[in-house]
Amino acid sequence: MTTRMEKAPTRAVFWDIDGTLLLTARAGMIAWEDAYSASGDDRVFPPVRPDGMTDHQIAAWLLLGHPGPFGEVSESLQQQAEVLVSGYASRLPQVLPQRQGRVLANVLEALACIDREATLTSWVVTGNVEAGAVAKLQHYGLAHFFASVPGQPLRGAFSTRVEPRHAIVARAADAARRLDPSLQLSEMLVVGDTPHDIEGARLAGIPTLALATNTHTVEELDAHQPWLTLTALPEADAFRALLAQRFQPTTA
Ligand SMILES: [Mg+2]
């Protein structure tokens, strides 16, 4: 275990969804394929690798035929991506029950543990569009851990346009600081399963706990120098202890 960033005790945990909290057994890809074919385009569905990509980045990949980077994109592409993402999100609630996905190990216990602590808050920081995040978290029984004010179904930040992932992380950090202006970046923790999560958090100035729970190995994640890499989310007591600790950088 290697820690590379100074870390104060955590007060706000920012959770990625896919591959970190849950796996949909590729139900999302069914929704993308349906939305793509309904868009009237008769090209073969491109072999996209969605892990860590935002929904709008996936839509841009489908529309342009390459995985980016997209940088500054035209308003026309933004609008086309929005149409495709809306089609995807509207299909998701119907396709989620078609696949046998699951909540990942120790997630329920970790979220419940944070929920009980007055000093800790869970936020969603996800490349999912908000409607997709709601569909997934409701289907897998996790939405209540992120319950927010009326009119905002989940506490967190979501994909809203074709943009780099760190813009989403920055919105989540801003939202957390609106709730508690004293919150420091070193008191925040992004939990994610891909290099995109690590890079997005780094650019937003927030440490990452990287979990090799999906398609990336510990070595692949560690190469991006997150604050900490683990094979899986620890059991609740160990996770709570990890959140409470203060870390100074050490050498690998
Ligand atoms: Mg993920």
Residues whose N, C-alpha, C, O or C-beta is under 5 A from the ligand:
A	BS01	MG	D16 I17 D18 G19 T20 G52 D193
